[in-house]
């Protein structure tokens, strides 16, 4: 990927980008963490649209309008719950990033923001999740996306994202 990658400790719902990615639950019904924040900021029409989608499987992604957000689209992806790495969690998380980027490409998105998928209530090890995020974003063969913001919710995630990006750059 030749997109510019930025790491920011910021509320993802405030970003003026073409699309934000929601770390959703499989029912797409809102909830805690970034999912709940996105639903609250977007307003009730987001939930109404999500109810008509029939849910989303872990590792997959689907898209809605952004409604009251500054983003035109919300790409909802369902990350894996961490069970110690014995239930294909890394492959599912990898798929979340790939499917989200594929949808962004289909939509012609130039700017996109990702949260740290599965790093909150789903307990994915932060360093491992951040390395997967960076690898997938950096290696995705984009034609449209020009700028990716990796939104962190705390200092640990911000530091882990920066370290993963530095490690990826060192490997090239």
N, C-alpha and C positions, 0 to 999 in steps of 0.2 A: 504494500500500500504506500502510496506517496502522499497521503494526507498528513496534514499537521496534526499532531497529537498533543493535547493539553491535559494536564492534571490539575483539577481545582477542588478545593474544599468549599463546596457551594451547595445550596439547595437546588436540586435539579429542576424543580418546578418553576424556577425564576429565569431559566436560561432562554434566550431568544435564538433558537435553532430550528431547523426544519423538522426534526424529529427528536423526541426523547424516548429512551427505552425504559420500560417499566419492568421491574423485577416482580412479576405478578404471581398470584396463586393460580392453580389450575381452573378455578371457577371464574376467574377474571372479575371477581366481585369486590375488589378492594380489600383492605385489611390493614395490617400494621406497616411500619417502616415506610420505605419509599412508595410502595404500592398505595397505602392509605393517603400519603401526602399528595400523590398524583391525582387520585380520585377526588380528594377534597378541593384541590386547586382547579381541576378541570370542571368541576360541577356535576350535577346529577345527570346530564345528558350523556356523559362518558359511561356511567354505570348502565344506563338504558341501552346504549349501543353494545356494550359488552355482554349484556344478558342475551342479546340476539345472536351472539357468535357461537354459543354452545361450548364454551370453555376452550382450553388449550392444554396440550400434553407437555410434560417436562421435555425440554430440549427443543421445543417448537416455538414459533412466534406467529403473531397475528397483529393486525393494525387497526387503529381507530382514528377518528379525528381528535384534535387536541382541545377543542372547545374553548374553555376560558384560559388555557395555557398560552404562553407566547409561542409555543411550538405548534406547527400545523398538524403534526401527527404524533400519536403515541404508539410505539411498537411494544407490544406486550410479549414478554418471554417468560417461561416458567423454568426457573433454575432447579437444580436438584437439592434435596435435603441431604446433608452429609451423614452417612452411616459408617464412617471409618474407611471409605474408599473401596468397599466391597460390592457396591451395587452400581457400578458403571458411572459413578458421579462425575468423573473427569470428562468422559465422552459426552455426557448430557450437557455439562456446562459449556464445553467446546461448541456443541451444536447450538446452544442459545446465541452465542456470538455470531456464528456463521449464518443462522437463519435470520437474525436481526439485520445483519449487514446485507443479506440477499434481498430482504424486503425493502431496505433503504435504497438499494440500487434500483429495484423495480419502480419505486416511487420517484426516482430522480433526486433524492435527498443529497444536498451538498454539505450540510452541517448536522451532526448527530451527537447526542450526549448519552452516555451509558452510566448507570450506577454500578456499584460493585455487586454484581449478581450473586446471590446465595451467601453473601458474607454476613448477613444479619441473623435473623431468626433461623435460617436454614443451616447455620453453623459450618459452612465450608471453610476450611483453613484459609486464612486471608492471603498469605504469601502465595500459596498454590493457586488460588482463584485469580489473583492479580497477574501471575505469570501466564495463565491460560488466556486471560483477557488481552494482555499485551501481544502475545504470540498470534492470537487469532486476528486481532485488529491490524497488526503490522503485516501479516502475511495474506490478508484477504485481497484478491485481485480486483480492486474497485475501479470503476470507470467514472463514477459520479462524486463520491464522497471526497470532499476536500479538507474537512476539519472534523476531528473527533475530540470531544471533551469527555474525559473520565472524571466523573463527579464522585468525590469521596464524602463520607459522612463523619469521619473523624480522622485524627492524626495518624493512627495506625494504618488505616487504609491508604491514606495519602502517601505515607512513607513506603508502604509495600508496592503501590503502583509505580512510584518513582524508581524504586530499586528494580522492579521488573523491567521497566523501560530502559534503564541503564544497562541491565544485564543483556537485554535483547540487542541493544546498540553495540555492545561489546562483542556479541557473537557474530555480527555481520562483517 
